[in-house]
Amino acid sequence: MTVYTLDPVNDERWGEFLERHPAASIFHTPEWLEALRRTYGYKPVAFTTSPLGCSLTSGIACCGIASWLGSRLVSLPFSDHCAPLAEDSGALTSLLTLLREVVDREWKYVEIRPADSLLAECEAFEESESFFLHKLDLRSCREDIFRNLHKDCVQRKIQRATREGLTQETGRSERLLTQFYRLLLMTRRRHGVPPQPLAWFGNLIACLGDKVRIRIASKDGGPVAGILTLQYKQTLVYKYGCSDEKSSQFGGMQMLLWKAIEDAKTDQLTELDMGRSDCANSGLVTFKDRWGATRTRLTYLRYPRVRFHPIRNATQGNISKRIFACMPDGLLTATGRVLYKHLG
């Protein structure tokens, strides 16, 4: 069997293939890939067993990253999950075998990020990183979903947001993006990491259009919380969230997520993908658990086996977190612009 390459941004077969495949997500789409290319200079490529001119029956979308952290293929950078797509397990095994041959010739390693376990088909791969993935089933009625929310930490926060007179504004305007980014900068500083480049969010809006929605919660005219969601097929993805810690008691984040769920119900969506969480981040994991979401293990896989993982070591040390937390805003954002293209 031969492996073929295609440009998933410009080859019309890729979008048609995604519409047919049940495991396709927003992270597979040409628009997401184009936003990655515009922001970080990555070159998207898809590997398939389908010859040129034929409809696709399989595919793995990747970006090549040339970096001082190691030249590698990633499927996909800054994407919570991006499963290899195939007709069945046999076709998947063949596709992954061909991918390994490509990596042996051209790259240091490849990392794949399947939403479901692929260990049976990936014997040559090793576990790279592990996270929790939360998904909320939206097929129940609105009242049942609300009833399953944690009474004290979610339900009462939503009710308090109403009493406090918090307002919500939704859209993709430059003003909302500016408010969102200011809140993101506050949040990333608290966590001791640089913010993603502002251009990344601008490119998401430019490329994905109405699939992107920014929601800002305000009190007395001042923004206190923000979320950015993505929509694809029947799934709403909660991708980014941020807030002003001084106003967290007002329930802005809870109100925004609940409004997003209500809108998803109106649009007849069936699932809220709440994204990945570091297993050690008990606060974030607990926050998502309290929404009644189902928690599963999200395991990234690498080939060949790599014992040292410079990316996590470069970004998660206690010393670096303390330095980032003390940086002036301008320097912190500049650090993010330089650093993120190497991290994908």
N, C-alpha and C positions, 0 to 999 in steps of 0.2 A: 504494500500500500504506500502511496505517495502523499506527502504533506504539501499542501498548497497554501500560499499566502494571499491575503487580500487587504485592501484598505477599507476598514469598517466604517469610516466616515463618509466615503464617496461611492462605495460599491452598493448599489440599490438592493442587491441580494441580501445584504446583512440586515437591513431594516425589515425586509419581508420575512426573513428567517426568525427574527425576534418576535414578530407578531404571531407566528405559528407555535413557537416553543413555550410551553407552560412555565419553565423555570427562568425565562428572561426577566431581567429587572431593569430599573432605571439606569443602573450602572453599566449595562451592556450597550446602551443606546448610542448612536452616532453623535447626538447632541452632548452627552456627558463626555465622550471621548474628545470631541472638539474643544470643550471647555478646558480639559486637561492639556491639550496641545497648545492652546492660546496662552494659558497661564504659565505652564512650566516647560514648554518646549519639547514635551514628550512626543514621540512618533507612534501613533496607534497602529497596531497590526493585528490581524486575526489569522489564526492557523486553522485549516480545515482539511478534510479528506475529500471534499467535493471539487472536481476539476473546474476550470474556468468555463463559464457559459452554462454550467449546470446549477440548478437550485441547490441551496445549501442544506445539508442534513446534519452537519456538526460544525462546531466552531469554538475556539478559545480566543477571547479578546485579551490582548496584552499591550503594555507599553514598555519600550526599552528605556532604561534609565542609565545614562553614562555618568558616573559619580565617583568621587573620592571614597565613598562608602562601599563601592563595588558595582561594576557594570552588571546589570541584571535585567531579566524580564519579570514584570509583575502583572498579575491579573486580578485586580487592577489597582493602580495607585489611588489612595484617598477614597477607596470604595470599601464599604463595610464588608461586602461579599460580592463575588462575581463568579458564579459557577461555570465550569466548562459545560457546554451544551452539546448533547448528542441524542441519538434516537433511543439507545438502550445501553446497558452496561458493557456489552461487547464492543460497540462502536466507541464508547468512552475509553475503554482500555486501549484500543488501537490509537485513538487520538492522543492520549497521554504518552504512549510509547513513541509516537512520532515527535511530540513536543520535546521529549528527552533527547532525541537525536539532534534536534535543532540546537538545544542548549549545549550539548557536548561540543558542537562545532563552533559556536559563536559567543556564548555567554558564560559568566561565572556561575550563575544559578538562575532558577526560575522559582517564583512563589505563586501559588494559586490559592484562592480564597473562596472555597465552596461554602454555601450556606448549610449544606447537609454533609454528613460524613461520607468521604470517598475513599476511606482507608483500604477497602477491599480491592479497589481498582488502582490504588496508588502505592503498591508495595515498595517501589523504589524511592518514594518520597518519605520525608520525615516531618514530624510535627515541628513547626517553626514557632508559632505563637498561638495562644488560646485566649478566647474572650467569651463573654456571655452575649447572646443575641435574644432580644425580647420582641415578641410579636403579639399583638392584640387582635383577637377575632372580632370583627365588627358586624357579624351577621345577626347577632342578637339585637333585640329592640333597644332603643335608647335608654329606657328605664332600667332594664336589666344590666346594661353596661355601667350605668351610674351606680347602681346598687352594689356592684362588685368592686367599686373603687374603695380604697382605704377610708374609713369613715372620718378619722381625725385629720389625717395628713393630706387627703385629697378632697373629699367631699366638702369638708368645712372650710378648706382654703378657697375652693371655688365660690362657696357662699359668702365668704368674707370679702372676696374681690368685688362681688356685687354690692355689698354693704358699703365698702370703701369708695364706691363710685369709679372703679377702674374702667377705662374705656379701651377698646381694641380698634386698631386700624390695620387693614390688610392690603397688600399690593406688592408692586415691584418698583416703586418710584425711587429716584435718587435720594430723596429726603428720608424715606423709610430705610434704605440701605445704609445711609449715614448714621441714623439712629441705632440700627442693628449693630453696625461695626463698632460704635462707641461702647455699647454694652458687651460686645464680644471681647474687646480689649480689656475691659474691667475683669471679665470672667477668666480669660486666659492668664492674666497677671496673677489672679488669686491662685491659680493652679500651677504657677511657676513655669509656664511655657509661652512661647511667642504666639501671636495670632496668625492665622492664615492670611496671605496677602489680600488686600482689598480687591485687587484685580480678579482674584478667583471668584468672588461672589458676583462681581460685575459680569464676568464671562458666563457664569451659570445662568444669570438672568438673560443675557444676550443670546445664548445658545439654546436654552431649554424653554424660554418664553413662559407661556402660561402653565407649564409643568412646575414652575417655581412659585412659591408664595412666602412672603415675609409677613409675619404678624408681630405687631408691637403693642404692648400693654402700657398704658400711661396712667399716672395719677396726678391730678391737678395740672395736666398739660406736660408733665415730665415723664419721659420713657423710663420704665422700671424693669421690663423684661421683653425678650424677643425670641422668636423661634423662626427657623427656616425649614419649610417642608417641600418635598418633591412628590409628584404624582405620576404613576405609570400604570396603565391598565387599571386593575381594580385595587391597587395598593397605594396607600399614602405612606411616605417615608419621613419620619422625624429625623432630620439630618443634623441640625445645629440648634443649640439653645444657649441663651446667655441672660444675665440679669445683673441688676444693681443690688449687691448683697444688703445694703442698708434698707432696702424696701422689700426684702423677701417675705416679711411677715404678712404682706398684703395679698399674697396668693396670685401674683401676676403670671408665673409660669404655669400653675395649675389651670388658671382661667384660659390661657392661650391654648394649651393642649386640649382642654375640653371643648373649646370652640372649634378646634381643628377636627376633633372627632365628630361633633355635630354636623359640620359641613361635609365631612366624608360620608356620613349617613345620608345626608340629603343627596349627595352625588352617587349614592348606591355603591360605594366602595366596600370591599369585604375584609380588608386587613390594614392595620396600622403597624408598620415596621418601625420599631423604636430604636433600631440600630444596635451597634456593639457597645460593650462596656468592658473595661479592664476588670478582670476577676478580682483584683486587689482593691478596686475602687468600690468599697462597700456602700458608700453614700449614694453613688449613682445607681448601683445595682438595686438597692433597696427602693430608691425613688421609682424605678421602673416596675419593680415587683408590685408596688402599691397601686398600680393601675390595673391590676388583674391580668397583666400580660403573661404569656407563657415564656419561660426562660429555657433556652437550649444552649449547648456548647457550640461555639464557633471556632473551628480549628483551621489555621492556615498551614499549608504544606509546602515544603521546599525540596527541590532536587538540583544538584546532588546534596548529600548531607553536609550541612555547614554547622560546625560546632560553635563558632563565635558569631554573635549577632550584633554587629557594630551599630545598627540603627537604634535599637532600644538603648544600648549603652550610651549612645551619644546624646540622647534626649531625656533620659529619665533619672539621671544622677541627682542626688540631693544638692550637690554643690551647684550644678547648672540651674536647678530650679530656684535656688536662693538668688543667684545672679540675675536671672530673668525677672524675678519678682521686684527687683530694685531698679531696673533699667527705666530711664525716661521713655515716654510714649513713643517718640520718634525713633529712638534707637531700637526699642522692642519690635516695632513694626518693620523696621529695616532688617532686623535679624530674621524675622519670619520670611521676608521676601527672598533672602539669600538661602536660608536653611531648608525651606520646605521642598524645593525642587530636588533635593538630594534624599529626602526621607521617604517619598512615595512607596 
